[in-house]
Amino acid sequence: MSHFSELRFRHFVFLKIYKPYIHYTQFALVVYAAFAIFDYQTLGHDSLNIVITRFLFVIVAATSLHVSVKRESKYLEAIEMVFFIFAGWLVNLVGYIAIDLGNNNYQSGVMLIMLYLGTLSRMRFSLSLTSMVTILIPYLIFLYPRLLDMDYNKESDHISIVITTMIICALASFRREKEVQSRYQQERQVRRQSLALTRSSRKLKQLSETDALTGLNNRHYLRYTVLPKVREFSQLGVIIADIDHFKSINDKFGHDVGDDVIQKLGSLIRQALPEGATAIRYGGEEFLIVLPNADKASVELFSHYLKQQCEKQRFEHGSSVTLSIGFWHGKPFDSQLKYAIAKADMALYNAKESGRNTVMSA
């Protein structure tokens, strides 16, 4: 796993696994504090320092964990590990003092901490195992020999239970980590599929709104994207441009040449389009241009510019092509876009009737 993948995995573990279960740690600290009652029952007046230490530890641990969670500290797991190692050492210390008082029944508290680490904690396996081993070592060094001297058979059974508990809890922690890794891979796969579906959906939407030959938008885009926004504009210009004698071009040079004319004209319109304007391939050789928030002079100027650029363009059949253009300008809240298009279309008809290769206003 690369460094970046490791960071992403750790982030996933913190947000989805570790953070939602951190309240169990607070609960464990409350239970740990409650064991002060048994400290007093076992040690009597000798328990005062132990009880104070226990409560101070719980307060510091709970506060530190709370702040670390709020700040999403990357050291949260390490902080939890240190606290529970300290908790285990404190249990060992109480057990050691209890032996001095002739009590050999108070040394099983380490198993409760191991059970927590193996079941409720969401620390990674390496930290859980480190915690359990670090808690067990002082027990083996300081308590185990003395307990053997007190009752060999009892302590032999007890240490086997402690070690077995640690092994089972370590295995539980290991299995939990593998399950987390499996869940992470599953969620990554779901996310990849979701992103792929989103891209496919976006691509399909684009295809459904785009004319394949020219790359301009089509009527579907006009209806579902442009039309709903019309009333947001303070003023509106609508231009319809039609290729003059296009049927003759098709008949004389073939449909491939006709397609080349439409394609190059579409590219010309797209490059000349003002910012915010929309170009639509409206029909076979007709192009619709919507200019939002443009004044009438700008709409007329762009219409003439488009006609002139078309005259300069050279096409596959070796000659130029002319455009007849009709345009309408007005306030969109005074009329619907369909009305504006109809008016621009009427102006286009007048341009055709006037001899073509001209611009007419509605």
Buried (B, 14 or more C-beta within 10 A) or exposed (E): EEEEEEEBBBEBBBEBBBBEEBEBBBEBBEEBBEBBEBBBEBBEEBBEEBBEBBEEBBEEBBEBBEEBBEEEBEEBBEBBBBBBBBBBBBBBBBBBBBBEEEBBEBBEBBBBBBBBBBEEBBBBBEBBBBBBEBBBEBBEEBBBEBBBEEEEEEBEEBBEEBEEBBEBBBEBBBEBBEEBBEBBEEEBEEEEEEEEEEEEEEEEBEEEBBBEEBEBBBBBBBBEEBBEEBEEBEBBBBBBBBBBBBEEBBEEBEEEBBBBBBBBBBBBBEEBBBEEBBBBBBEEBBBBBBBBBBEBEBBBEBBEEBBEBBEEEEBBBEEEBBBBBBBBBBEBEEBEBEBBBBBBBBBBBBBBEEEBBBBBBB
